[in-house]
Amino acid sequence: MDVADLSPAQARERFRTGARIPTAGWCQGWTQANLIAVPKRLRYELLLFAHRNPQACPVLDVGEPGSWSTELFAGDLRTDLPGYRLYRDGRAVADLDEVVSEWRDDLVPFLIGCSFTFERALLAAGVPVRHLESGTNVPMYVTSVPCQSSGSLSGPLVVSMRPVPGELVHTAIRVSGHYPMVHGAPVHVGDPAAIGIGDLARPDYGDPVEVRAGDVPLFWACGVTPQAAVLASGVDFAIGHLPGHMAIMDVRDDDYLVT
Amino acid sequence: MDVADLSPAQARERFRTGARIPTAGWCQGWTQANLIAVPKRLRYELLLFAHRNPQACPVLDVGEPGSWSTELFAGDLRTDLPGYRLYRDGRAVADLDEVVSEWRDDLVPFLIGCSFTFERALLAAGVPVRHLESGTNVPMYVTSVPCQSSGSLSGPLVVSMRPVPGELVHTAIRVSGHYPMVHGAPVHVGDPAAIGIGDLARPDYGDPVEVRAGDVPLFWACGVTPQAAVLASGVDFAIGHLPGHMAIMDVRDDDYLVT
């Protein structure tokens, strides 16, 4: 069975039993989300950080302290993502397949929108998605653009990049703009240096992707941004997903379509 | 000088020196906001309540604990609104001209979008605004529609109502829909009983307004909703504005226009 045709529950079972693989292209039509779980004491600052940086951090769902499922995610947040990243004192200390023993009673999980959600719509509109063609993870970059801070939380905007043929740039902007809750239209088009990206071939997260002749790089705000803030702000404890290895939610892409 | 032509600072000075008057039509072109200030311990629940009920509770700005100004409101939140309502233990205990002695060190002020913001656009599109014609406050109603709860906070949706000539209903929907951050398009059109409103002539807040032959009542989500939640949830202490007596902000209506 093609991974595109799996149900969220089927995909989560594969991840729970060990598959560590980026989720671009999985469960077509189902919404994917970034995970960031922080101690209860930081939940207000994080929610306000998300509110102040809505294009990067659209909050799709929030769990109760210590819970490992939410209204829109019926799986187990500790095991059902294909990969996790553990943070201590502002450093990424481990990449893990599950985080059962790390999931503290005071952790509050936030599920943040992901641009994978509109890739099906891009394809349907005739816009090629290069990392789907190559079967790799989307490339992501830490930019020089600062986020609005919230209390102790600050950090740079992270973006994902998709190379789009020049004549389809307006289509890609229009189509993704119809999904404002999952990053919406690009935050930047063209010159990577203008937002502090030195080399497209060396992403900070994910895999490099081929930029073909005539392609223009399009940059979308990325839900890894809270993890960059955890790093930049020296947060003592947090759990995120491994970038590109998303939570597959029990809600459909079309629920976030605004026309 | 017509109140429509006052600057925010000029209007705030009038309110600071005692004028208690609804602000519909004041400072045309400048954004107006609802105030709800709660103890720090409730700020996460309130921010999440707002996030879960975005059409009623669009958060325009949040202050630090104990502060009485914010980035987008350069005045003094304790004195520069034309009227305040004080809540204790889930009851409205006083309407006041200023709240200097009530403003505790741990109070966190939230400024919530207000539908007055798009009234200028309605007028410009040829849609009459009846309460501006009569020089009265907009009528507001507590509905039977429950909000999404957040921790200890729950309560009913509050709406404002504007009667609109039948042939202009689609225009009013379209124009207000361009302002999603200040309640956007109506939540209901037509029959008041469908959302639990018994008698349009007896609003829960504000003044009744004439519904002329051929008018259709349009109902917009209202930023008084957090105050209804304070009442319904038995919150021990909170300060709100007197409904219709808004904070006039240092930001322009057009900053919330989405086209």
Interface residues (C-beta under 8 A of the other chain):
Chain A: R43 Y44 L47 L48 H51 V59 V62
Chain B: R43 Y44 L47 L48 H51 V59 V62
